[in-house]
Amino acid sequence: MSAAAVSSPAGQESWLALFHAHEPRLAAAAPWWLHGLRRSALSRFAQLGLPTTRWEEWKYTNLAPLARTAFQLAEPVPQPPARGPAFLEGAQVTAAHGRPLEPLPGIPGVTLMSLAAAWREAPELVRGHLGRYAAFERHSLVALNTAFLEDGLLVRVADGAAVQQPIVVVHQVAPAGRTPVTHPRTLILAGRNAQARIFEAWTGPDGEIYFTNAVTEICAEEGAVLEYTRLELEGDQAFHFSGLYARLGRAANLTAHSAALGGALVRSEVGAVLAGEGASCALNGLYLASGRQHIDNYTTIEHAEPHATSVELYKGILDGQAQAVFHGRIIVRPAAQKTDAVQRNRNLLLSEEAVVNTKPQLEIYADDVRCTHGATVGQVDADAVFYLRSRGIAHREARRLLTLAFAGEMTERLSSERVRVFLEEQLLRRLEAAQGG
């Protein structure tokens, strides 16, 4: 069942009440067109409600714990949080509770502005793009994010600019026992033949319940080349949703890396529309889940024009009683002849209680294409463990080495060595914790 087919919306009453309680303040600080966008998004959310397991796209992810929790809009922090994680390098922007903190770094060829400043001072950069690529008509949590849109970050890379240093955006949460919800929003606009690397990371404390509902939109014009890395490092009791939605013009290229490590219940979405001839994208994902974590990855790559290519590889490592979901769709429209698309999902289960549900999916409406997809779920290779043990390596260390090698295919694709080392360290730490040291 699709979202549009649900006749009895679920879990929307408290969110509607929260919006109406804050609407006078939201309306006072926004232009008329933005508040109209909010109202349209709220109306759509009221029709849809929170996703339920009756929706095909959410069949294996139950948001009942989220629906039962009474969240409050996060207030501005009294003091700036500490600088972001040390493993990130580049021109760094810190966003606290969805609000970028000044001063923003100056980068040649790049316009960095808070969205609140942009829709006041440069509305032409925002109005034609905001809400255009993240379709709240189809996505309930995107609608919720758009309804509560209060601030965010605009990243505009000028035509022909080749930005050398990464642009790093670190989203931080300081719950302090109030069960806050934040709605971070990032708008990335890459001009013709622009080149840039962008990191976004979400962090928060352990032991506190909070909800991050984040949306990032990308518009890559003709010939633009973007590398985007998303790191989910939420606290152990956090709810997290992040959606990345991109439109690629003629011959544009997007490489998107996604790593999900933290959180109690996590949903990461990617939607890429290859809207120009010869566009290309690569989606790389790594998710590590242990204990009772639940991590859901939902991806859609839409080929709309001919001669476009896409490559997708997501890998998951699960231990304890963790659960994971991968649902990947590749859609080839009738005009998208000469499409070349590859989709793979591979999962490694380190315990008998871990569960993964995987569904790679092709929808092809053109007749001159080359598309493949597949999924695997398995355990550590017993023969490989035996081989390493025969060389004098202990059983536990052999499993660690093989697990790290499984993840290595993903971490090696990252351009940042420091991020790659961090992910490998996180993997080893989690393995040691799951195995008792």
KEKOL-192022 format. One record per residue (C-alpha): residue number from 1; x, y, z. Coordinates in nm, 3 decimals. Layout:
N
<rec pos="NUM" x="X" y="Y" z="Z"/>
...
end
This chain:
437
<rec pos="1" x="0.000" y="0.000" z="0.000"/>
<rec pos="2" x="0.138" y="0.341" z="-0.091"/>
<rec pos="3" x="0.126" y="0.646" z="0.133"/>
<rec pos="4" x="-0.141" y="0.805" z="-0.079"/>
<rec pos="5" x="-0.369" y="0.505" z="-0.033"/>
<rec pos="6" x="-0.386" y="0.525" z="0.346"/>
<rec pos="7" x="-0.734" y="0.638" z="0.447"/>
<rec pos="8" x="-0.686" y="0.680" z="0.822"/>
<rec pos="9" x="-0.380" y="0.891" z="0.907"/>
<rec pos="10" x="-0.189" y="0.790" z="1.218"/>
<rec pos="11" x="-0.003" y="0.989" z="1.481"/>
<rec pos="12" x="-0.060" y="1.336" z="1.340"/>
<rec pos="13" x="-0.269" y="1.501" z="1.612"/>
<rec pos="14" x="0.015" y="1.601" z="1.845"/>
<rec pos="15" x="0.219" y="1.735" z="1.554"/>
<rec pos="16" x="-0.070" y="1.945" z="1.426"/>
<rec pos="17" x="-0.122" y="2.087" z="1.775"/>
<rec pos="18" x="0.249" y="2.163" z="1.804"/>
<rec pos="19" x="0.245" y="2.348" z="1.472"/>
<rec pos="20" x="-0.057" y="2.558" z="1.560"/>
<rec pos="21" x="0.097" y="2.648" z="1.896"/>
<rec pos="22" x="0.406" y="2.786" z="1.720"/>
<rec pos="23" x="0.247" y="2.917" z="1.399"/>
<rec pos="24" x="0.227" y="3.286" z="1.498"/>
<rec pos="25" x="0.603" y="3.293" z="1.561"/>
<rec pos="26" x="0.681" y="3.092" z="1.246"/>
<rec pos="27" x="0.463" y="3.316" z="1.028"/>
<rec pos="28" x="0.605" y="3.639" z="1.170"/>
<rec pos="29" x="0.961" y="3.548" z="1.073"/>
<rec pos="30" x="0.900" y="3.428" z="0.717"/>
<rec pos="31" x="0.792" y="3.569" z="0.381"/>
<rec pos="32" x="0.440" y="3.490" z="0.263"/>
<rec pos="33" x="0.550" y="3.232" z="0.007"/>
<rec pos="34" x="0.745" y="3.033" z="0.265"/>
<rec pos="35" x="0.460" y="3.019" z="0.511"/>
<rec pos="36" x="0.233" y="2.913" z="0.226"/>
<rec pos="37" x="0.476" y="2.629" z="0.160"/>
<rec pos="38" x="0.463" y="2.534" z="0.527"/>
<rec pos="39" x="0.084" y="2.532" z="0.529"/>
<rec pos="40" x="0.070" y="2.314" z="0.218"/>
<rec pos="41" x="0.314" y="2.070" z="0.375"/>
<rec pos="42" x="0.117" y="2.063" z="0.700"/>
<rec pos="43" x="-0.203" y="1.992" z="0.508"/>
<rec pos="44" x="-0.036" y="1.700" z="0.331"/>
<rec pos="45" x="0.101" y="1.564" z="0.659"/>
<rec pos="46" x="-0.249" y="1.585" z="0.809"/>
<rec pos="47" x="-0.372" y="1.367" z="0.522"/>
<rec pos="48" x="-0.090" y="1.114" z="0.548"/>
<rec pos="49" x="-0.007" y="1.096" z="0.918"/>
<rec pos="50" x="0.307" y="0.922" z="1.034"/>
<rec pos="51" x="0.415" y="0.625" z="0.823"/>
<rec pos="52" x="0.290" y="0.287" z="0.938"/>
<rec pos="53" x="0.381" y="-0.070" z="0.852"/>
<rec pos="54" x="0.076" y="-0.077" z="0.622"/>
<rec pos="55" x="0.275" y="0.139" z="0.381"/>
<rec pos="56" x="0.484" y="-0.077" z="0.150"/>
<rec pos="57" x="0.781" y="0.160" z="0.184"/>
<rec pos="58" x="0.769" y="0.122" z="0.565"/>
<rec pos="59" x="0.665" y="-0.242" z="0.589"/>
<rec pos="60" x="0.950" y="-0.345" z="0.819"/>
<rec pos="61" x="0.992" y="-0.024" z="1.023"/>
<rec pos="62" x="0.743" y="0.044" z="1.301"/>
<rec pos="63" x="0.726" y="0.406" z="1.415"/>
<rec pos="64" x="0.489" y="0.333" z="1.705"/>
<rec pos="65" x="0.758" y="0.425" z="1.965"/>
<rec pos="66" x="0.803" y="0.759" z="1.788"/>
<rec pos="67" x="0.428" y="0.820" z="1.774"/>
<rec pos="68" x="0.395" y="0.753" z="2.149"/>
<rec pos="69" x="0.657" y="1.013" z="2.245"/>
<rec pos="70" x="0.555" y="1.373" z="2.314"/>
<rec pos="71" x="0.818" y="1.590" z="2.148"/>
<rec pos="72" x="0.874" y="1.963" z="2.186"/>
<rec pos="73" x="1.038" y="2.196" z="1.937"/>
<rec pos="74" x="1.402" y="2.239" z="2.032"/>
<rec pos="75" x="1.484" y="2.583" z="2.163"/>
<rec pos="76" x="1.790" y="2.779" z="2.051"/>
<rec pos="77" x="2.095" y="2.681" z="2.254"/>
<rec pos="78" x="2.218" y="2.948" z="2.501"/>
<rec pos="79" x="2.581" y="2.891" z="2.404"/>
<rec pos="80" x="2.743" y="2.744" z="2.093"/>
<rec pos="81" x="2.814" y="2.370" z="2.123"/>
<rec pos="82" x="3.166" y="2.241" z="2.106"/>
<rec pos="83" x="3.333" y="2.212" z="1.767"/>
<rec pos="84" x="3.227" y="1.908" z="1.566"/>
<rec pos="85" x="3.393" y="1.567" z="1.560"/>
<rec pos="86" x="3.772" y="1.585" z="1.520"/>
<rec pos="87" x="3.777" y="1.328" z="1.239"/>
<rec pos="88" x="3.604" y="1.579" z="1.008"/>
<rec pos="89" x="3.828" y="1.822" z="0.824"/>
<rec pos="90" x="3.746" y="2.125" z="0.614"/>
<rec pos="91" x="3.551" y="2.451" z="0.638"/>
<rec pos="92" x="3.314" y="2.368" z="0.919"/>
<rec pos="93" x="2.963" y="2.493" z="0.990"/>
<rec pos="94" x="2.803" y="2.402" z="1.323"/>
<rec pos="95" x="2.424" y="2.384" z="1.330"/>
<rec pos="96" x="2.262" y="2.364" z="1.673"/>
<rec pos="97" x="1.901" y="2.244" z="1.672"/>
<rec pos="98" x="1.882" y="2.308" z="1.298"/>
<rec pos="99" x="2.014" y="2.666" z="1.318"/>
<rec pos="100" x="2.358" y="2.746" z="1.168"/>
<rec pos="101" x="2.576" y="2.931" z="1.415"/>
<rec pos="102" x="2.769" y="3.240" z="1.313"/>
<rec pos="103" x="3.023" y="3.316" z="1.192"/>
<rec pos="104" x="3.001" y="3.105" z="0.879"/>
<rec pos="105" x="3.334" y="3.034" z="0.706"/>
<rec pos="106" x="3.428" y="3.222" z="0.391"/>
<rec pos="107" x="3.509" y="2.992" z="0.098"/>
<rec pos="108" x="3.610" y="3.121" z="-0.246"/>
<rec pos="109" x="3.344" y="3.034" z="-0.504"/>
<rec pos="110" x="3.087" y="2.936" z="-0.240"/>
<rec pos="111" x="2.794" y="3.124" z="-0.089"/>
<rec pos="112" x="2.718" y="3.004" z="0.265"/>
<rec pos="113" x="2.411" y="3.155" z="0.429"/>
<rec pos="114" x="2.153" y="3.053" z="0.681"/>
<rec pos="115" x="1.824" y="2.988" z="0.505"/>
<rec pos="116" x="1.660" y="3.249" z="0.728"/>
<rec pos="117" x="1.905" y="3.508" z="0.595"/>
<rec pos="118" x="1.879" y="3.381" z="0.238"/>
<rec pos="119" x="1.502" y="3.412" z="0.206"/>
<rec pos="120" x="1.531" y="3.769" z="0.335"/>
<rec pos="121" x="1.839" y="3.885" z="0.146"/>
<rec pos="122" x="1.857" y="3.659" z="-0.162"/>
<rec pos="123" x="1.511" y="3.508" z="-0.213"/>
<rec pos="124" x="1.590" y="3.432" z="-0.579"/>
<rec pos="125" x="1.842" y="3.170" z="-0.462"/>
<rec pos="126" x="1.588" y="2.995" z="-0.241"/>
<rec pos="127" x="1.235" y="3.028" z="-0.367"/>
<rec pos="128" x="1.287" y="2.843" z="-0.695"/>
<rec pos="129" x="1.453" y="2.546" z="-0.527"/>
<rec pos="130" x="1.332" y="2.499" z="-0.169"/>
<rec pos="131" x="1.084" y="2.212" z="-0.153"/>
<rec pos="132" x="1.122" y="2.131" z="-0.522"/>
<rec pos="133" x="1.340" y="1.818" z="-0.493"/>
<rec pos="134" x="1.218" y="1.683" z="-0.157"/>
<rec pos="135" x="0.857" y="1.610" z="-0.249"/>
<rec pos="136" x="0.644" y="1.639" z="0.062"/>
<rec pos="137" x="0.343" y="1.525" z="-0.139"/>
<rec pos="138" x="0.483" y="1.170" z="-0.127"/>
<rec pos="139" x="0.690" y="1.169" z="0.190"/>
<rec pos="140" x="0.521" y="1.217" z="0.525"/>
<rec pos="141" x="0.833" y="1.305" z="0.725"/>
<rec pos="142" x="0.950" y="1.543" z="0.454"/>
<rec pos="143" x="0.612" y="1.713" z="0.486"/>
<rec pos="144" x="0.666" y="1.739" z="0.862"/>
<rec pos="145" x="1.013" y="1.887" z="0.813"/>
<rec pos="146" x="0.879" y="2.141" z="0.562"/>
<rec pos="147" x="0.589" y="2.241" z="0.787"/>
<rec pos="148" x="0.831" y="2.324" z="1.069"/>
<rec pos="149" x="1.097" y="2.479" z="0.845"/>
<rec pos="150" x="1.238" y="2.768" z="1.044"/>
<rec pos="151" x="1.601" y="2.788" z="0.941"/>
<rec pos="152" x="1.874" y="2.583" z="0.779"/>
<rec pos="153" x="2.175" y="2.623" z="0.554"/>
<rec pos="154" x="2.217" y="2.733" z="0.195"/>
<rec pos="155" x="2.529" y="2.613" z="0.011"/>
<rec pos="156" x="2.567" y="2.769" z="-0.336"/>
<rec pos="157" x="2.870" y="2.666" z="-0.544"/>
<rec pos="158" x="2.927" y="2.910" z="-0.827"/>
<rec pos="159" x="2.948" y="2.815" z="-1.194"/>
<rec pos="160" x="3.290" y="2.672" z="-1.275"/>
<rec pos="161" x="3.414" y="2.683" z="-0.915"/>
<rec pos="162" x="3.642" y="2.395" z="-0.811"/>
<rec pos="163" x="3.631" y="2.399" z="-0.430"/>
<rec pos="164" x="3.934" y="2.227" z="-0.283"/>
<rec pos="165" x="3.852" y="2.207" z="0.088"/>
<rec pos="166" x="3.550" y="2.004" z="0.202"/>
<rec pos="167" x="3.244" y="2.188" z="0.328"/>
<rec pos="168" x="3.150" y="2.029" z="0.661"/>
<rec pos="169" x="2.812" y="2.072" z="0.830"/>
<rec pos="170" x="2.780" y="1.927" z="1.182"/>
<rec pos="171" x="2.428" y="1.911" z="1.330"/>
<rec pos="172" x="2.426" y="1.892" z="1.709"/>
<rec pos="173" x="2.151" y="1.833" z="1.963"/>
<rec pos="174" x="2.149" y="1.911" z="2.336"/>
<rec pos="175" x="1.829" y="1.748" z="2.470"/>
<rec pos="176" x="1.870" y="1.818" z="2.845"/>
<rec pos="177" x="1.577" y="1.587" z="2.921"/>
<rec pos="178" x="1.314" y="1.772" z="2.714"/>
<rec pos="179" x="1.261" y="1.515" z="2.433"/>
<rec pos="180" x="1.316" y="1.778" z="2.163"/>
<rec pos="181" x="1.259" y="1.746" z="1.792"/>
<rec pos="182" x="1.473" y="1.929" z="1.537"/>
<rec pos="183" x="1.403" y="1.975" z="1.167"/>
<rec pos="184" x="1.739" y="2.054" z="1.000"/>
<rec pos="185" x="1.719" y="2.167" z="0.638"/>
<rec pos="186" x="2.008" y="2.202" z="0.392"/>
<rec pos="187" x="1.983" y="2.331" z="0.036"/>
<rec pos="188" x="2.284" y="2.263" z="-0.191"/>
<rec pos="189" x="2.299" y="2.431" z="-0.531"/>
<rec pos="190" x="2.588" y="2.342" z="-0.762"/>
<rec pos="191" x="2.628" y="2.561" z="-1.068"/>
<rec pos="192" x="2.738" y="2.458" z="-1.416"/>
<rec pos="193" x="3.068" y="2.265" z="-1.408"/>
<rec pos="194" x="3.107" y="2.328" z="-1.033"/>
<rec pos="195" x="3.303" y="2.083" z="-0.818"/>
<rec pos="196" x="3.274" y="2.037" z="-0.441"/>
<rec pos="197" x="3.284" y="1.790" z="-0.153"/>
<rec pos="198" x="3.024" y="1.824" z="0.121"/>
<rec pos="199" x="2.996" y="1.639" z="0.453"/>
<rec pos="200" x="2.695" y="1.636" z="0.682"/>
<rec pos="201" x="2.707" y="1.474" z="1.023"/>
<rec pos="202" x="2.442" y="1.436" z="1.295"/>
<rec pos="203" x="2.552" y="1.392" z="1.656"/>
<rec pos="204" x="2.387" y="1.385" z="1.997"/>
<rec pos="205" x="2.433" y="1.251" z="2.350"/>
<rec pos="206" x="2.368" y="0.897" z="2.466"/>
<rec pos="207" x="2.100" y="0.830" z="2.725"/>
<rec pos="208" x="1.858" y="1.099" z="2.600"/>
<rec pos="209" x="1.548" y="1.063" z="2.384"/>
<rec pos="210" x="1.523" y="1.308" z="2.095"/>
<rec pos="211" x="1.416" y="1.312" z="1.731"/>
<rec pos="212" x="1.613" y="1.448" z="1.436"/>
<rec pos="213" x="1.404" y="1.492" z="1.121"/>
<rec pos="214" x="1.648" y="1.619" z="0.857"/>
<rec pos="215" x="1.609" y="1.697" z="0.487"/>
<rec pos="216" x="1.883" y="1.785" z="0.237"/>
<rec pos="217" x="1.809" y="1.896" z="-0.120"/>
<rec pos="218" x="2.063" y="1.905" z="-0.403"/>
<rec pos="219" x="2.037" y="2.064" z="-0.745"/>
<rec pos="220" x="2.340" y="1.989" z="-0.966"/>
<rec pos="221" x="2.340" y="2.180" z="-1.291"/>
<rec pos="222" x="2.503" y="2.072" z="-1.618"/>
<rec pos="223" x="2.848" y="1.924" z="-1.572"/>
<rec pos="224" x="2.857" y="1.968" z="-1.194"/>
<rec pos="225" x="3.052" y="1.712" z="-0.990"/>
<rec pos="226" x="2.956" y="1.662" z="-0.624"/>
<rec pos="227" x="3.072" y="1.422" z="-0.356"/>
<rec pos="228" x="2.834" y="1.415" z="-0.061"/>
<rec pos="229" x="2.898" y="1.219" z="0.260"/>
<rec pos="230" x="2.633" y="1.167" z="0.528"/>
<rec pos="231" x="2.740" y="1.043" z="0.874"/>
<rec pos="232" x="2.470" y="0.945" z="1.124"/>
<rec pos="233" x="2.625" y="0.941" z="1.474"/>
<rec pos="234" x="2.319" y="0.994" z="1.694"/>
<rec pos="235" x="2.289" y="0.900" z="2.060"/>
<rec pos="236" x="2.181" y="0.549" z="2.158"/>
<rec pos="237" x="1.818" y="0.645" z="2.233"/>
<rec pos="238" x="1.763" y="0.883" z="1.943"/>
<rec pos="239" x="1.511" y="0.865" z="1.663"/>
<rec pos="240" x="1.662" y="0.976" z="1.335"/>
<rec pos="241" x="1.526" y="1.042" z="0.989"/>
<rec pos="242" x="1.737" y="1.196" z="0.715"/>
<rec pos="243" x="1.638" y="1.234" z="0.353"/>
<rec pos="244" x="1.870" y="1.331" z="0.068"/>
<rec pos="245" x="1.692" y="1.430" z="-0.253"/>
<rec pos="246" x="1.885" y="1.532" z="-0.563"/>
<rec pos="247" x="1.819" y="1.643" z="-0.919"/>
<rec pos="248" x="2.105" y="1.601" z="-1.166"/>
<rec pos="249" x="2.126" y="1.797" z="-1.488"/>
<rec pos="250" x="2.296" y="1.705" z="-1.814"/>
<rec pos="251" x="2.630" y="1.526" z="-1.756"/>
<rec pos="252" x="2.617" y="1.606" z="-1.383"/>
<rec pos="253" x="2.775" y="1.357" z="-1.142"/>
<rec pos="254" x="2.684" y="1.283" z="-0.781"/>
<rec pos="255" x="2.867" y="1.041" z="-0.553"/>
<rec pos="256" x="2.680" y="0.999" z="-0.223"/>
<rec pos="257" x="2.823" y="0.807" z="0.072"/>
<rec pos="258" x="2.606" y="0.716" z="0.369"/>
<rec pos="259" x="2.721" y="0.571" z="0.701"/>
<rec pos="260" x="2.471" y="0.490" z="0.978"/>
<rec pos="261" x="2.627" y="0.406" z="1.314"/>
<rec pos="262" x="2.416" y="0.544" z="1.599"/>
<rec pos="263" x="2.057" y="0.591" z="1.701"/>
<rec pos="264" x="1.792" y="0.354" z="1.831"/>
<rec pos="265" x="1.556" y="0.379" z="1.532"/>
<rec pos="266" x="1.702" y="0.518" z="1.211"/>
<rec pos="267" x="1.564" y="0.574" z="0.861"/>
<rec pos="268" x="1.790" y="0.707" z="0.584"/>
<rec pos="269" x="1.645" y="0.790" z="0.244"/>
<rec pos="270" x="1.808" y="0.885" z="-0.083"/>
<rec pos="271" x="1.616" y="0.996" z="-0.390"/>
<rec pos="272" x="1.810" y="1.089" z="-0.704"/>
<rec pos="273" x="1.653" y="1.196" z="-1.033"/>
<rec pos="274" x="1.888" y="1.177" z="-1.331"/>
<rec pos="275" x="1.706" y="1.449" z="-1.517"/>
<rec pos="276" x="1.969" y="1.529" z="-1.781"/>
<rec pos="277" x="2.119" y="1.320" z="-2.058"/>
<rec pos="278" x="2.446" y="1.157" z="-1.956"/>
<rec pos="279" x="2.399" y="1.220" z="-1.583"/>
<rec pos="280" x="2.551" y="0.971" z="-1.341"/>
<rec pos="281" x="2.533" y="0.888" z="-0.974"/>
<rec pos="282" x="2.691" y="0.643" z="-0.732"/>
<rec pos="283" x="2.528" y="0.557" z="-0.398"/>
<rec pos="284" x="2.748" y="0.391" z="-0.137"/>
<rec pos="285" x="2.610" y="0.289" z="0.201"/>
<rec pos="286" x="2.744" y="0.125" z="0.516"/>
<rec pos="287" x="2.530" y="0.054" z="0.822"/>
<rec pos="288" x="2.646" y="-0.098" z="1.151"/>
<rec pos="289" x="2.382" y="-0.211" z="1.399"/>
<rec pos="290" x="2.412" y="-0.391" z="1.731"/>
<rec pos="291" x="2.205" y="-0.449" z="2.043"/>
<rec pos="292" x="1.843" y="-0.364" z="1.953"/>
<rec pos="293" x="1.915" y="-0.096" z="1.695"/>
<rec pos="294" x="1.690" y="-0.068" z="1.392"/>
<rec pos="295" x="1.836" y="0.089" z="1.076"/>
<rec pos="296" x="1.632" y="0.131" z="0.758"/>
<rec pos="297" x="1.774" y="0.241" z="0.422"/>
<rec pos="298" x="1.537" y="0.339" z="0.141"/>
<rec pos="299" x="1.679" y="0.453" z="-0.192"/>
<rec pos="300" x="1.530" y="0.554" z="-0.526"/>
<rec pos="301" x="1.724" y="0.630" z="-0.844"/>
<rec pos="302" x="1.509" y="0.757" z="-1.127"/>
<rec pos="303" x="1.652" y="0.752" z="-1.480"/>
<rec pos="304" x="1.454" y="1.011" z="-1.674"/>
<rec pos="305" x="1.681" y="1.078" z="-1.975"/>
<rec pos="306" x="1.903" y="0.861" z="-2.200"/>
<rec pos="307" x="2.268" y="0.759" z="-2.157"/>
<rec pos="308" x="2.264" y="0.794" z="-1.778"/>
<rec pos="309" x="2.446" y="0.558" z="-1.541"/>
<rec pos="310" x="2.404" y="0.463" z="-1.177"/>
<rec pos="311" x="2.593" y="0.232" z="-0.944"/>
<rec pos="312" x="2.464" y="0.146" z="-0.598"/>
<rec pos="313" x="2.623" y="-0.067" z="-0.328"/>
<rec pos="314" x="2.497" y="-0.083" z="0.032"/>
<rec pos="315" x="2.655" y="-0.308" z="0.294"/>
<rec pos="316" x="2.525" y="-0.389" z="0.641"/>
<rec pos="317" x="2.684" y="-0.551" z="0.947"/>
<rec pos="318" x="2.447" y="-0.662" z="1.221"/>
<rec pos="319" x="2.510" y="-0.806" z="1.565"/>
<rec pos="320" x="2.302" y="-0.883" z="1.873"/>
<rec pos="321" x="1.929" y="-0.847" z="1.813"/>
<rec pos="322" x="1.969" y="-0.565" z="1.563"/>
<rec pos="323" x="1.739" y="-0.527" z="1.266"/>
<rec pos="324" x="1.807" y="-0.364" z="0.931"/>
<rec pos="325" x="1.609" y="-0.290" z="0.618"/>
<rec pos="326" x="1.727" y="-0.217" z="0.266"/>
<rec pos="327" x="1.475" y="-0.123" z="-0.001"/>
<rec pos="328" x="1.630" y="0.009" z="-0.318"/>
<rec pos="329" x="1.439" y="0.109" z="-0.632"/>
<rec pos="330" x="1.576" y="0.185" z="-0.976"/>
<rec pos="331" x="1.316" y="0.337" z="-1.208"/>
<rec pos="332" x="1.388" y="0.365" z="-1.580"/>
<rec pos="333" x="1.145" y="0.595" z="-1.760"/>
<rec pos="334" x="1.044" y="0.536" z="-2.126"/>
<rec pos="335" x="1.273" y="0.813" z="-2.252"/>
<rec pos="336" x="1.576" y="0.678" z="-2.066"/>
<rec pos="337" x="1.718" y="0.456" z="-2.339"/>
<rec pos="338" x="2.080" y="0.336" z="-2.304"/>
<rec pos="339" x="2.050" y="0.337" z="-1.925"/>
<rec pos="340" x="2.323" y="0.148" z="-1.740"/>
<rec pos="341" x="2.231" y="0.071" z="-1.377"/>
<rec pos="342" x="2.375" y="-0.165" z="-1.116"/>
<rec pos="343" x="2.233" y="-0.218" z="-0.767"/>
<rec pos="344" x="2.371" y="-0.445" z="-0.492"/>
<rec pos="345" x="2.294" y="-0.498" z="-0.123"/>
<rec pos="346" x="2.511" y="-0.726" z="0.090"/>
<rec pos="347" x="2.465" y="-0.805" z="0.458"/>
<rec pos="348" x="2.679" y="-0.979" z="0.717"/>
<rec pos="349" x="2.508" y="-1.123" z="1.025"/>
<rec pos="350" x="2.732" y="-1.173" z="1.328"/>
<rec pos="351" x="2.465" y="-1.331" z="1.549"/>
<rec pos="352" x="2.176" y="-1.571" z="1.503"/>
<rec pos="353" x="1.926" y="-1.316" z="1.637"/>
<rec pos="354" x="2.010" y="-1.034" z="1.395"/>
<rec pos="355" x="1.755" y="-0.983" z="1.116"/>
<rec pos="356" x="1.774" y="-0.805" z="0.782"/>
<rec pos="357" x="1.500" y="-0.751" z="0.524"/>
<rec pos="358" x="1.628" y="-0.662" z="0.180"/>
<rec pos="359" x="1.441" y="-0.574" z="-0.138"/>
<rec pos="360" x="1.634" y="-0.455" z="-0.443"/>
<rec pos="361" x="1.386" y="-0.351" z="-0.710"/>
<rec pos="362" x="1.393" y="-0.263" z="-1.081"/>
<rec pos="363" x="1.110" y="-0.085" z="-1.262"/>
<rec pos="364" x="1.199" y="-0.063" z="-1.631"/>
<rec pos="365" x="0.981" y="0.112" z="-1.889"/>
<rec pos="366" x="1.242" y="0.137" z="-2.167"/>
<rec pos="367" x="1.365" y="-0.143" z="-2.391"/>
<rec pos="368" x="1.731" y="-0.057" z="-2.463"/>
<rec pos="369" x="1.890" y="-0.071" z="-2.117"/>
<rec pos="370" x="2.137" y="-0.269" z="-1.910"/>
<rec pos="371" x="2.022" y="-0.309" z="-1.549"/>
<rec pos="372" x="2.121" y="-0.561" z="-1.283"/>
<rec pos="373" x="2.043" y="-0.597" z="-0.915"/>
<rec pos="374" x="2.091" y="-0.845" z="-0.632"/>
<rec pos="375" x="2.112" y="-0.899" z="-0.258"/>
<rec pos="376" x="2.295" y="-1.137" z="-0.024"/>
<rec pos="377" x="2.261" y="-1.216" z="0.346"/>
<rec pos="378" x="2.517" y="-1.439" z="0.514"/>
<rec pos="379" x="2.748" y="-1.504" z="0.806"/>
<rec pos="380" x="3.124" y="-1.489" z="0.840"/>
<rec pos="381" x="3.279" y="-1.746" z="0.607"/>
<rec pos="382" x="3.365" y="-2.049" z="0.821"/>
<rec pos="383" x="3.630" y="-2.167" z="0.573"/>
<rec pos="384" x="3.799" y="-1.829" z="0.582"/>
<rec pos="385" x="3.796" y="-1.833" z="0.964"/>
<rec pos="386" x="3.947" y="-2.183" z="0.959"/>
<rec pos="387" x="4.219" y="-2.068" z="0.720"/>
<rec pos="388" x="4.318" y="-1.776" z="0.942"/>
<rec pos="389" x="4.314" y="-1.995" z="1.253"/>
<rec pos="390" x="4.543" y="-2.241" z="1.078"/>
<rec pos="391" x="4.788" y="-1.950" z="1.044"/>
<rec pos="392" x="4.786" y="-1.895" z="1.420"/>
<rec pos="393" x="4.522" y="-1.623" z="1.444"/>
<rec pos="394" x="4.271" y="-1.655" z="1.728"/>
<rec pos="395" x="3.907" y="-1.719" z="1.641"/>
<rec pos="396" x="3.781" y="-1.381" z="1.765"/>
<rec pos="397" x="4.056" y="-1.193" z="1.582"/>
<rec pos="398" x="3.987" y="-1.389" z="1.264"/>
<rec pos="399" x="3.620" y="-1.283" z="1.272"/>
<rec pos="400" x="3.722" y="-0.922" z="1.331"/>
<rec pos="401" x="3.960" y="-0.923" z="1.036"/>
<rec pos="402" x="3.702" y="-1.074" z="0.802"/>
<rec pos="403" x="3.433" y="-0.831" z="0.916"/>
<rec pos="404" x="3.664" y="-0.535" z="0.864"/>
<rec pos="405" x="3.750" y="-0.667" z="0.518"/>
<rec pos="406" x="3.378" y="-0.690" z="0.438"/>
<rec pos="407" x="3.332" y="-0.323" z="0.534"/>
<rec pos="408" x="3.656" y="-0.221" z="0.365"/>
<rec pos="409" x="3.499" y="-0.222" z="0.020"/>
<rec pos="410" x="3.283" y="0.067" z="0.138"/>
<rec pos="411" x="3.529" y="0.265" z="0.350"/>
<rec pos="412" x="3.789" y="0.260" z="0.072"/>
<rec pos="413" x="3.550" y="0.458" z="-0.146"/>
<rec pos="414" x="3.564" y="0.758" z="0.085"/>
<rec pos="415" x="3.793" y="1.038" z="-0.028"/>
<rec pos="416" x="3.870" y="1.143" z="0.331"/>
<rec pos="417" x="4.128" y="0.921" z="0.498"/>
<rec pos="418" x="4.035" y="1.055" z="0.841"/>
<rec pos="419" x="3.670" y="0.958" z="0.797"/>
<rec pos="420" x="3.774" y="0.619" z="0.665"/>
<rec pos="421" x="3.994" y="0.553" z="0.970"/>
<rec pos="422" x="3.716" y="0.671" z="1.202"/>
<rec pos="423" x="3.461" y="0.430" z="1.054"/>
<rec pos="424" x="3.706" y="0.140" z="1.080"/>
<rec pos="425" x="3.774" y="0.227" z="1.445"/>
<rec pos="426" x="3.402" y="0.245" z="1.517"/>
<rec pos="427" x="3.350" y="-0.095" z="1.361"/>
<rec pos="428" x="3.625" y="-0.254" z="1.570"/>
<rec pos="429" x="3.498" y="-0.090" z="1.889"/>
<rec pos="430" x="3.146" y="-0.218" z="1.830"/>
<rec pos="431" x="3.271" y="-0.567" z="1.756"/>
<rec pos="432" x="3.470" y="-0.572" z="2.077"/>
<rec pos="433" x="3.170" y="-0.448" z="2.277"/>
<rec pos="434" x="2.937" y="-0.708" z="2.125"/>
<rec pos="435" x="3.185" y="-0.986" z="2.194"/>
<rec pos="436" x="3.257" y="-0.881" z="2.550"/>
<rec pos="437" x="3.589" y="-0.700" z="2.504"/>
end
